[in-house]
Amino acid sequence: MGESVGLGIIGCGQIAPSHIRNTQDDPRVRWVAACDLREEAVNERADEFGIPGRYTRVEELLADPAVDAVVVATGPEAHLQPTLAAFEAGKHALVEKPVAVNGADVETMLASQGGLVGACCSSRFRSTPPAHEATRILASGGLGVIRRLSVNVLHPPHGEYDGTSPFFLHRPGWGGQGVLADWGCYDLDFMLGLCGWALEPESVLASIERLPGHFRAIAQPRNDVEVAVTAQVRMVGGALLDYHRAVFAAVDEPRESWRIECEHGALDLNMVAGARGLVVQRFEAGGVATAVAADEAWEWPVIHRGPVIDFVEAILGGGEPMTSLRDALTVQRVTDAIYASAEAGESLRCAK
């Protein structure tokens, strides 16, 4: 392997170019193979990026000696088998988000991982300089014990709604899940990962909402999945995560907030591309001192680049990735508990 890693991409659809384009300039990354059930998709991606290995069967790609590791970029319902096959073939695996459709699949991945690197792309939004600084501040202990995490993200409906957007309303094969699976994995990874994965989810009380009747009258969705999620997650030790995300919210423009409240102050963050910074609030004798700890906007290339480069660094350096499969299992277990609590209408314990 030397000082670089030969990567193969499994799944040549929408997200694959983001992985390749934003990392091909790094000398530690060699994109050596592409695989998809559709031969035309393989050839399109391989021609676009000059990838030599072209396959329509996963086992053929994994038999290529140039492949050291793979990025599994299929839909979540098809993540399990390529990941297991990669580990069986002795290849490291970076799995797209959401890592799976349930925690049992992630447990199966972990059971097959052995000493190989396994990671998940839900870490994307922790690849930015403000996220790194927030992680450093929290790890330093200067703000004291973490008391409360909050995520409040409200997006107005798409203009000219016709039942085909967001994509999870009309793509039957996408695991039968909606905004929680699509964006909740990012939110949960962001908040728990910034805290160093030190918070252990204990119980969840949640509700979900499906498409409002106003929009059903315009166009019925093919998938009757959630478009809004409200949950409170209690952590071992008493910290709370208050979570609310909706994509058909009654707002005229997006309202987005990610906040971590601690014993001695708080962090106000932005997770989305193009937003600025990290604001630190600290208790002082005269009240609250506010400081901007990171005031730079970041763009999608930085966000998409992060998980692949982090994965390669973990392989070459022997360290842990930002979001290991064990961490991804924590996110998936919370996700599973939110769905189960919403269905049961009561608080439920998170699986361990």
N, C-alpha and C positions, 0 to 999 in steps of 0.2 A: 504493500500500500504506500509506503514511503511517506512523503510529506503532503500527499493529496489523496482524495477519496473519489473513486469511480462511482458515480451515481446513476441509477436507473429510475425512470419515472414509470409508474404503473397507473394508467389512466391518463389519456391525452386530451381531456376535455377542457372546460372553461378555466380551471385554476392552474393547469400545468404550465402555461406560458409565464405566469407570475413567478413560479418557482425557478424556472430556468433563466429567464431574461434578467432577473435581478441578482443572480449569483454567478453568472458565467464569467464575470470579470475577475473573480477571486481565484488565485492560482492554486488554492487548496481544493477547488471544486472542478471535477471533470464529469460532464454529462456524457455518458457513454452508451446509454441504451434507452429505448422507449418501448412501451407495450400498451396495447389497447385491443379490445375485441374487434374493433373496426380498423381494417388495414388502411383505409384512407386517412383516418385520424392519425395513425402512427406515422405515415409518410408525410403528412402535412406538418406535424410537429418536428420530425427529424429533419426535413428539408429546411424548415424555418430556422433551426438552431444548429444545424450541422452535426447531428447525432448519428454515429455510425451503426449502432445496433438497433435493429427494427424487428419487433416480435408481436404476434397476436396471441401468444400463450404465455402466462406468467412463468411456467416452469422453464420455458425456453430462455426467457430473460435471466432467470436465476442461475441457469447453467452457463451463462456467459462469464468467462473468467475475468473480464474487465470490470464486472459489477462487484463493488465492495458493499454497497448499501442501496436501499431503495426508498423512494418517496411514494407512499400509497395515496394516490390522488383520485381514487374512484369515489362514488357516492358512499355515504356512511353505511348503508345497508350491505355494501360489498367490501368493507374494510377487513373483516376478520380473516377470510381465507388467504388473501395475498400476504397478510402480515404473518400468519402462521407458516405459510410456505417459505417466506423469507427467512424467518428464524430457523426453520428446519434445514435450510440450505446454508446456514452460517452467515447470513447477511443482516446487517443492522437495518432498522426500519423506522422511518418518520411517517406518522399517520396523519392524514388531513383531519380537520375538525368537521363535525363532532367526532370524537374518536370511535364511537360505535352507536348502536341504537339502544343498548342497555349495558348495565354493569357486568352481566355474566360474560358477554363477549370480551370485555377488557380483562376480566379475570383469566379467561382462556388464553389471551395473548400473553399475559404475564407468566402463566404457567409454562409457556413455550419459549420464553425469551432467553433464559440461561444467562450467560455473561455478556450478551450482545447489548448494544445501545438501542433502546426503544423510546420514542418521543412522540409528542403530539403538537400539531400546528396551532392549537388554541393559545399558544404562548405569543402569537404575533404582536399583540399590542404592548407586550412588555419588552419589545426590542428597541424602544425609543429612548433617547437620553433622559427625558423627564421620568420615565418609568424606572430606569436604572437608578436615578437619584432618589426617587421615592423608596425603592427597595433598600438603598444604602441608609437612608435616614431611619427607616423603621428598624433595620437590623442593628443600628447603633444603640438603640434603646433610649435615645434622648427624649423621645416623646412619651416614654413610659408604656404601660400596659395598653393593649388595643381593646377598646370598649365596644365600638360600633362601626360597622361598615354599611354604607348605603349606596344603592344604585337606583337612579330614577331617570329613565330614558323614555321620552314620549315623542313619537313621530306622527305627523298628520297623515291621512290617507294619501295614496298616490293620486295625482290628478288624472282625470279621465279613466277612472276605474272600470275595468271590463272583466274582472275575474281571473286575470292571468298574472297579477303581480300583487304581492311578492310571489316568487317562484314556488314556494312551498304550498300555495293554494291550488296549484294545478299540476304538480309533478307527483304522480301516484307512487313512484318508486322510492321516494325520499324518506323512507322510514316511518311514514304516518305521523310526523311531528312537525311543529311549526316554529314560531319565533323563539321559543325556549331552546330548541335544539340548534337553530341557526345562529342566534346571537347570545343566548344564555351561556353557552360554553365559553365564549370570549369574556363575558362579564365576570363569571365565576373564576375563571383562570386568572384574570387580571387582578381581582381583589385578593384571592387566596394566595396567588403567586407573589404579589407585592409583599405580603406578610410572611414570605419565606415558607409557605406551606405548613406553618406552625399551628394554625387553627384547625381543630378537628370538628367537622360538622356532627351534631348530636341528634337534632330533631328538626322537622320542617312542618310549617303550617302554610298552605298555599291555596290559591284559586286561579283558574284560568278562564279566559273569555274567548269565544269564537267570533267569527265575523259579525259585526252589528247588522241588525235587520235592514237598515237603510241601504246597505251595500248588497245584501242578499236579494233585495228587490231589483237591483240593477243586473247582477249576474251571480248565479250560484257557483261557489267554488267546487272544484272536483274533489278536493281534500278538505274535509271539515275539521281543520286543525286550529290550534290556538293562535290568536293574534295579539293577546295580552296576557301577562303573567304577573301575579302579585304573590310574594312569598316572604316569610320570616324564617330565617335559619338560625337556630340556637347552636352555639359552639360549646364544646366541653370547656368549662371554666367560666362561662357566662357571657362571652361576647356575642353580639347579635349582628346578623346581616339582614338588612331590610332591602328587598328587591322588588322593583317594578319596571317592567318594560312593555311598551305597547306600540304597535305599528299602525293602528287605526284609532289614534287618540284624538280627542276633541281639542286640538291645539292648531294654531295657524302657522306655526313654525316649530322646528324641533326644540325640545327642552332636554338637556343632557347634563347629568351630574353624577360624578363618582367621588365619594368622600370617605375618608378613614379617620374616625375620632378616637383619640387616645387619652391617657391619663393627664398628660401635660400639654395637649394641643390637638391639632388636626391637620390633615392634608386634603386639599381640594385638587382633583386631577381631571384631565381630559384624556379620553381613550381614543378619540376618533382622529382620522387623518386631517391635517390642516388646522387643527386646534392648537392653542398655545398652552403649554406649560404646566407648572406645578406650583401651587401656592401653599406656603407653610404658615399655620397659625399657632403661636405659642403663648401660653399663659405667662404673664409677667406681673410684677408688683403693681404696675399702672393699668393693667387690663390685659388686652390681647395684642401682641406684636405680629404684624403681617409682613411676610417677605416672599418675593417671587424667587423660587429656587431654581427654576428652569423656564426660560422664556423664549423658547424656540418652537416654531411649527415644524411638524414632520409630515412626510408624504408617504403615499402607499408603497413606493419602492423600498423604503426603509423598513416598513412594516412587513412586507412580503419576504424580504431578504432574511429577516431575523431568524426564523425557525431553522432554515436550511443551514445557514452559517453556524448557528449554535449547535446543531446536530453534528456537523462536520468537525467542529472543535471538540465536541464530546468524544467522538470516535478517535481523533488523533491524539487528544490529550488525556483520555481516560477519565474525564470528569462526568458529572451529571448534566443532562440537558436542562433547559429552563423548565420544561414540563415533561417529566418522565411519564411512562405509562402508568406508574404507580400514582403520580399526581393526577393524571387524566382520569384514573379510576375514581378518585375523590370527587372530581367534577361530575363524572357520570352518575355516581351514587346520589349526589345532591339532585341532579336532574331527574333521575328515576323517582326519588322521594317527592319531588315537587309534583310530578304527574300523578303519583299514587295518592298523595295528600289531597290534591284537587278532586280526584275521583271519589275518594272516601269522605271528603268533607270534614276531616279532622286532622289533628296533628299526628305525625308519624315519626318514628325513629329512623335515622339514616342507617343503612347497612354498614357493617364494618368488614 
